[in-house]
Structure formats: C-alpha cells, structure tokens
Amino acid sequence: MRICVLGAGAWGSALAISAASHPTAAHGVTLWARDDRQVAAMAQARSNARYLPDIPFPAALEVRGGAPEALAQAADLVIVATPMAALRELLAALHALRMPVAWLCKGVEPAGGAGQGLLAHEVQAQVAPGLRCGVLSGPSFAQEVARGQPTALVAASADAGVRDALVAAFHGPTLRVYANDDLVGVEVGGAVKNVLAIATGLADGLALGLNARAALITRGLAEMTRLGVALGARPETFMGLSGLGDLVLTATGDLSRNRRVGLLLAEGRTLAQAVESLGHVAEGVYCARTVVQRARHLGVDMPIAEGVVALLDGRLAPADAVRALMEREPGAEIGAGGAQAGA
C-alpha cells in the first residue's frame, strides 16, 4: 500500500515510521512537511531530530515537500497529521481525492477567522463533503509508537472501506487497530480528554492525592459522555479506546502535554509560560473554550471543563478552581434511566 502522511510532527512521523516498518506488509510511505528546511534536515539525518530524536527512519519511508495534494494523488491512503488549526485548509486542498483520507488530530477547531469551532468531521463536511474519510485515534504517545511499543488504536468512519484501509495500513504485532463506525464519539473523546487532562495535571501539581485524580477522571468521563451523546454519539464508545482509554493515558501519563500544562499552572506559571515550555501543541488549551461553548449551547453540564476554562482565562487561581469543583452541591451519581448525572 502507498501511504502518504501529511504533517511531520511527532504523531505523524511516528505513524509513518510504524507503517514503513511493518513486518509483513510492503508499504511505501511518504512523509510530507510544509517547511522545506525541515524536509532537508530529515532527509539528511534520516530521522526527525526535533520531535523523535534517536529514532531512525526505515528505508521504506521517503521525506517530501512541495504541494501536498500532488503527493496525495499518488497514494492509496492519505493520513492528515496536522494540528486542528490547519485541518480546514488542508482538507480543502484535498477535496477532490477519491482514495480514503483519515486525520489524526484530536480537538476542536479554534473559533475565529476561518475557524468555526467545529469537530474534524464537521470541518470536512463543509470544505470537502465528497471525501471518503475517517479518524485514527486512541491512547497513544508518539514516542512509544515510533519505538514499536505495544499500542491499540481505533479507526472510526461511517465508510467500511476507510476503516478497512486503516486496519490494513497500521495493524500489526505491536500496533493493534480496531474498527468503529461511531466517528462522532471517537472525535469527542479525543477532544474532551485533552481538556480533562489539564484538570488532572492541576490536581497532581497541587498534591491533592490519588483519590482526587480518580474522582476527576471518573467524573470527567461522565462529562465527555454527556457531550458526546448530545452530539449524536453512542454512549458505549466512551468506554472504549478513544474514551476511557485515551482519557486515562492523557490524564496520568508523564508524556502528556495537556497534563503538563496543568502541572505547570499549579507551580504558578502563567498560561503563556506553560505553553511556551512545551515546544509542542497542547490541544486542550486551544479547544477548552469551544468545548464549553458547545456544551452550553446543548444544555450539557460540564463543570470540570468549565473550571479549566476559568483557570486558563485567569478568572480562577489553581487552588480556587479545584475548590469550586469540590464545593458543588451533592447529587446522584447516576441519573434517571441510568444516565450519568452531573459531576
């Protein structure tokens, strides 16, 4: 299979390395980067020194620049590995493709300018409605995937052909790919878990203990599920890889950028200082406000996400944000009909 990965950040590079290293499938993989200097550096070093140092590129991986749509036309499968902020522009450029296209970004499009605060599949419906598309998501740190450490992902699409292409491209002995047709649920899980990871990082940074962490993860899962169901997702999706699995990883893993933001804010860093120190995009910072806005519009209660937004906006200090959550009025854990009640 000819696979074109558009975006040479950590995650795009990791999946390109994984596909090009597949032990049984003879994939040819092209990794595209927008910056010609980055293309030249990676081609010479045969690695992505900025994002995945000391992990060499396999022989089957080719690094290219130029027009992404031209490279994509020669592929059997196209993977969009840009941040959410760049998704609209790139999907518009790919709108005429007929082969399967899947994105990796986890978040909500930033509102303002061209962005309208949409999930990835909603952006696609606007700018490239004819694409055969889906998402590859789940609990995964790029470094571990690039090193061939065991990982499980979910390939979500309403199109069975897209799901099958993703499984054929990436499923192997150490990277397991499971199919799901609930594209909305998988995307909501991937977006909201980033916001919740900031909250758990904050709690850990304030040394509130493992009990507090467990409470935040559990009630955060309830918030994620409520929003997803309101947007048309199936509730059981949030007990899977892209819901509970990705939330636990991002909220507790030391490689999590969003958790790191919470830890740094607890230390007294400003938001600008926290983001600058990462060197990577922390999607939770950019999508938290939009997640809360959409929840309010739908009448969905998301107090943990609301607290994160107040913290990011500087309206609450770290200790006050946690106190506001702990002082909420008591209520039932499970609402009528078995639905998750408010946090």
C-alpha positions as CSV (number, residue, x, y, z in Angstrom):
1,M,0.0,0.0,0.0
2,R,1.2,3.5,-0.8
3,I,0.6,5.7,2.3
4,C,1.0,9.5,2.3
5,V,1.3,11.2,5.7
6,L,0.8,14.9,5.6
7,G,2.4,16.5,8.6
8,A,5.8,15.7,10.1
9,G,5.1,16.5,13.8
10,A,5.7,13.8,16.4
11,W,2.5,11.8,15.8
12,G,2.6,11.9,12.0
13,S,6.2,10.9,12.0
14,A,5.6,8.1,14.5
15,L,2.8,6.6,12.3
16,A,4.9,7.0,9.2
17,I,7.7,5.1,10.9
18,S,5.3,2.4,12.1
19,A,3.8,1.8,8.7
20,A,7.1,1.8,6.9
21,S,8.4,-0.7,9.5
22,H,5.5,-3.1,9.1
23,P,6.9,-6.7,9.4
24,T,4.7,-8.3,6.8
25,A,3.1,-5.5,4.6
26,A,5.4,-3.9,2.0
27,H,4.1,-0.4,2.5
28,G,5.7,2.6,0.7
29,V,5.4,5.6,2.9
30,T,5.8,9.3,2.1
31,L,6.1,11.8,4.9
32,W,5.3,15.4,3.9
33,A,6.4,18.5,5.8
34,R,5.4,22.1,4.9
35,D,8.8,23.6,5.8
36,D,11.5,22.8,3.2
37,R,14.2,23.2,5.7
38,Q,12.7,20.5,7.9
39,V,12.3,18.3,4.8
40,A,16.0,18.7,4.0
41,A,17.1,18.1,7.6
42,M,15.0,15.0,8.0
43,A,16.2,13.6,4.6
44,Q,19.8,14.1,5.5
45,A,19.6,12.8,9.1
46,R,17.0,10.1,8.2
47,S,15.2,11.0,11.4
48,N,13.0,13.7,12.9
49,A,15.5,15.2,15.3
50,R,13.1,17.8,16.6
51,Y,10.2,15.5,17.6
52,L,11.6,12.0,17.7
53,P,15.3,12.1,18.3
54,D,17.3,8.9,18.1
55,I,14.5,7.0,16.2
56,P,15.8,6.4,12.7
57,F,13.6,6.4,9.6
58,P,13.1,3.0,7.9
59,A,14.3,2.5,4.4
60,A,10.7,2.5,3.1
61,L,10.0,6.0,4.4
62,E,10.5,8.9,1.9
63,V,10.5,12.5,3.0
64,R,9.0,15.1,0.7
65,G,7.9,18.7,0.5
66,G,6.0,20.6,-2.1
67,A,2.3,20.6,-2.8
68,P,0.6,18.1,-0.5
69,E,-2.3,17.5,-2.9
70,A,0.1,16.4,-5.6
71,L,1.7,13.8,-3.3
72,A,-1.7,12.6,-2.1
73,Q,-2.9,11.8,-5.5
74,A,-0.3,9.1,-5.9
75,A,-1.3,7.4,-2.6
76,D,-3.7,4.6,-1.8
77,L,-4.3,6.1,1.7
78,V,-3.8,9.7,2.9
79,I,-3.2,10.5,6.6
80,V,-3.6,14.1,7.7
81,A,-1.3,14.7,10.7
82,T,-1.6,18.4,11.2
83,P,-3.0,20.2,14.3
84,M,-6.7,21.1,14.3
85,A,-5.9,24.7,13.3
86,A,-4.5,23.6,9.9
87,L,-7.1,21.0,9.1
88,R,-9.6,23.2,7.3
89,E,-7.0,24.5,4.8
90,L,-5.5,21.1,4.1
91,L,-8.9,19.3,3.7
92,A,-10.0,22.0,1.2
93,A,-6.9,21.3,-0.8
94,L,-7.6,17.5,-0.8
95,H,-11.4,17.9,-1.5
96,A,-11.2,16.1,-4.9
97,L,-9.4,12.9,-3.7
98,R,-11.1,9.6,-4.2
99,M,-8.9,7.4,-2.0
100,P,-9.5,7.1,1.8
101,V,-8.4,10.1,3.9
102,A,-8.1,10.0,7.7
103,W,-7.0,12.6,10.2
104,L,-5.1,12.2,13.4
105,C,-5.9,15.5,15.2
106,K,-7.7,15.4,18.5
107,G,-9.5,18.6,19.3
108,V,-12.0,21.2,18.2
109,E,-11.2,23.8,15.5
110,P,-10.3,27.2,17.1
111,A,-13.2,29.6,16.7
112,G,-12.5,32.9,14.9
113,G,-11.2,33.8,11.5
114,A,-11.9,30.9,9.2
115,G,-12.4,28.5,12.1
116,Q,-15.9,27.9,13.3
117,G,-15.3,25.8,16.4
118,L,-16.2,22.5,14.8
119,L,-15.1,18.9,15.2
120,A,-12.9,17.5,12.4
121,H,-15.8,15.7,10.7
122,E,-17.8,18.8,10.7
123,V,-15.0,20.8,9.1
124,Q,-14.7,18.1,6.4
125,A,-18.5,18.2,5.8
126,Q,-18.1,21.9,5.0
127,V,-15.0,22.0,2.9
128,A,-14.6,18.5,1.4
129,P,-18.0,16.8,1.6
130,G,-17.1,14.3,-1.1
131,L,-14.1,12.8,0.7
132,R,-14.2,9.2,1.9
133,C,-12.9,9.9,5.4
134,G,-12.4,8.9,9.0
135,V,-10.2,9.3,12.0
136,L,-7.4,7.3,13.6
137,S,-7.4,7.9,17.4
138,G,-6.9,6.3,20.8
139,P,-4.5,6.1,23.7
140,S,-1.1,6.7,22.2
141,F,2.2,8.6,22.8
142,A,4.1,9.1,19.6
143,Q,7.5,8.1,21.1
144,E,6.2,4.7,22.1
145,V,4.6,4.0,18.7
146,A,7.7,5.0,16.9
147,R,9.7,2.6,19.1
148,G,7.4,-0.2,18.3
149,Q,6.0,-0.5,21.9
150,P,2.5,-2.1,22.2
151,T,-0.3,0.2,21.4
152,A,-4.0,-0.1,20.5
153,L,-5.9,2.4,18.3
154,V,-9.4,2.8,16.9
155,A,-10.2,3.5,13.2
156,A,-13.5,5.3,13.0
157,S,-15.5,6.0,9.9
158,A,-19.0,5.6,8.5
159,D,-17.3,4.1,5.4
160,A,-16.3,0.5,5.9
161,G,-13.7,0.9,3.2
162,V,-11.9,3.6,5.1
163,R,-11.9,1.5,8.3
164,D,-10.5,-1.4,6.3
165,A,-7.8,0.7,4.7
166,L,-6.6,2.0,8.1
167,V,-6.5,-1.5,9.6
168,A,-4.6,-2.8,6.6
169,A,-2.1,0.1,6.8
170,F,-1.3,0.0,10.5
171,H,-2.5,-3.1,12.2
172,G,0.4,-5.4,13.2
173,P,2.1,-7.3,16.0
174,T,2.7,-4.2,18.2
175,L,0.1,-1.7,16.9
176,R,-3.4,-3.1,17.0
177,V,-6.2,-1.2,15.2
178,Y,-9.9,-1.8,16.0
179,A,-12.7,-0.5,13.8
180,N,-15.6,1.6,14.9
181,D,-18.4,3.4,12.9
182,D,-19.1,6.0,15.6
183,L,-17.0,8.8,14.2
184,V,-18.7,11.4,16.4
185,G,-18.0,9.5,19.6
186,V,-14.4,8.9,18.8
187,E,-13.8,12.5,17.9
188,V,-15.5,13.9,21.1
189,G,-13.4,11.5,23.2
190,G,-10.2,12.6,21.5
191,A,-11.1,16.3,22.0
192,V,-12.5,16.4,25.6
193,K,-9.9,14.2,27.2
194,N,-7.3,16.9,26.5
195,V,-9.3,19.4,28.5
196,L,-9.8,17.0,31.3
197,A,-6.1,16.1,31.4
198,I,-5.3,19.8,32.2
199,A,-7.6,19.4,35.3
200,T,-5.9,16.2,36.5
201,G,-2.5,17.7,35.9
202,L,-3.6,20.6,38.1
203,A,-4.7,18.3,40.8
204,D,-1.5,16.3,40.7
205,G,0.5,19.6,40.8
206,L,-1.3,20.7,43.9
207,A,-0.6,17.3,45.5
208,L,-4.3,16.6,46.1
209,G,-3.7,12.8,46.0
210,L,-4.7,9.8,44.0
211,N,-8.3,9.9,45.3
212,A,-8.8,13.3,43.7
213,R,-7.2,12.2,40.5
214,A,-9.5,9.1,40.3
215,A,-12.6,11.3,41.0
216,L,-11.6,13.8,38.3
217,I,-11.1,11.1,35.7
218,T,-14.3,9.3,36.5
219,R,-16.5,12.4,36.6
220,G,-14.6,13.7,33.6
221,L,-15.6,10.6,31.7
222,A,-19.2,11.4,32.6
223,E,-18.9,14.9,31.2
224,M,-17.3,13.6,28.0
225,T,-20.1,11.0,27.6
226,R,-22.9,13.6,28.1
227,L,-21.5,15.9,25.5
228,G,-20.9,13.1,23.0
229,V,-24.4,11.7,23.4
230,A,-25.9,15.2,22.9
231,L,-23.9,15.4,19.6
232,G,-25.2,12.0,18.4
233,A,-22.5,9.6,19.6
234,R,-23.2,6.2,21.2
235,P,-22.5,6.1,25.0
236,E,-20.7,2.8,24.8
237,T,-18.0,4.4,22.6
238,F,-16.7,6.3,25.7
239,M,-15.9,3.1,27.5
240,G,-13.5,2.2,24.7
241,L,-10.1,3.2,23.4
242,S,-10.9,6.7,22.3
243,G,-12.9,7.5,25.5
244,L,-11.8,5.9,28.8
245,G,-8.5,4.6,27.3
246,D,-7.3,7.9,25.9
247,L,-8.5,9.8,29.0
248,V,-6.6,7.6,31.4
249,L,-3.4,7.8,29.3
250,T,-3.6,11.6,28.8
251,A,-4.6,12.4,32.4
252,T,-1.9,10.2,34.0
253,G,1.0,9.7,31.6
254,D,4.2,11.7,32.1
255,L,4.5,12.2,28.3
256,S,1.1,14.0,28.2
257,R,1.4,17.7,27.1
258,N,-2.0,18.6,28.4
259,R,-1.4,17.1,31.8
260,R,1.9,19.0,31.8
261,V,0.0,22.3,31.3
262,G,-1.9,21.6,34.5
263,L,1.2,20.7,36.4
264,L,2.9,24.0,35.3
265,L,-0.1,26.1,36.2
266,A,-0.1,24.5,39.6
267,E,3.5,25.6,40.0
268,G,2.5,29.2,39.4
269,R,3.5,29.5,35.8
270,T,1.3,31.7,33.5
271,L,-0.5,30.0,30.7
272,A,1.9,31.6,28.2
273,Q,4.9,30.3,30.1
274,A,3.4,26.8,30.3
275,V,2.6,26.6,26.6
276,E,6.0,28.0,25.6
277,S,7.8,25.5,27.7
278,L,6.2,22.5,25.9
279,G,7.6,23.1,22.4
280,H,4.6,21.1,21.1
281,V,0.9,21.9,20.6
282,A,-1.3,21.1,23.7
283,E,-4.8,20.9,22.0
284,G,-6.7,21.1,25.3
285,V,-5.6,24.7,25.7
286,Y,-7.0,25.7,22.4
287,C,-10.2,23.7,22.4
288,A,-11.4,24.1,26.0
289,R,-13.4,27.2,25.4
290,T,-15.1,25.9,22.3
291,V,-15.9,22.6,24.1
292,V,-17.6,24.6,26.9
293,Q,-19.4,26.9,24.4
294,R,-20.9,23.9,22.6
295,A,-21.9,22.2,25.8
296,R,-23.7,25.3,27.0
297,H,-25.5,25.6,23.7
298,L,-26.7,22.0,24.0
299,G,-27.6,22.4,27.7
300,V,-24.9,19.9,28.8
301,D,-23.4,20.3,32.2
302,M,-19.6,20.2,32.2
303,P,-18.3,21.7,35.4
304,I,-14.8,20.3,35.2
305,A,-14.3,21.7,31.7
306,E,-15.9,25.0,32.9
307,G,-13.3,25.1,35.7
308,V,-10.5,24.5,33.2
309,V,-11.6,27.4,31.1
310,A,-11.9,29.7,34.1
311,L,-8.3,28.7,35.0
312,L,-7.0,29.3,31.5
313,D,-8.7,32.6,31.3
314,G,-7.2,33.7,34.6
315,R,-10.6,34.1,36.3
316,L,-9.7,31.4,38.9
317,A,-6.4,30.7,40.6
318,P,-5.4,27.0,40.6
319,A,-6.4,26.3,44.2
320,D,-9.7,28.2,43.7
321,A,-10.5,26.2,40.5
322,V,-10.2,22.9,42.4
323,R,-12.2,24.3,45.4
324,A,-15.0,25.4,43.1
325,L,-15.4,21.8,41.9
326,M,-15.2,20.3,45.3
327,E,-17.8,22.7,46.7
328,R,-20.5,21.7,44.2
329,E,-23.9,20.6,45.6
330,P,-24.2,16.9,46.1
331,G,-26.3,14.8,43.7
332,A,-26.9,11.3,42.4
333,E,-24.0,9.7,40.6
334,I,-26.4,8.0,38.1
335,G,-29.5,9.9,36.9
336,A,-32.8,8.7,35.8
337,G,-32.8,5.9,33.3
338,G,-29.1,5.1,34.1
339,A,-27.7,8.3,32.5
340,Q,-24.6,9.8,34.1
341,A,-25.6,12.7,36.3
342,G,-23.7,16.0,36.8
343,A,-20.2,16.0,38.2
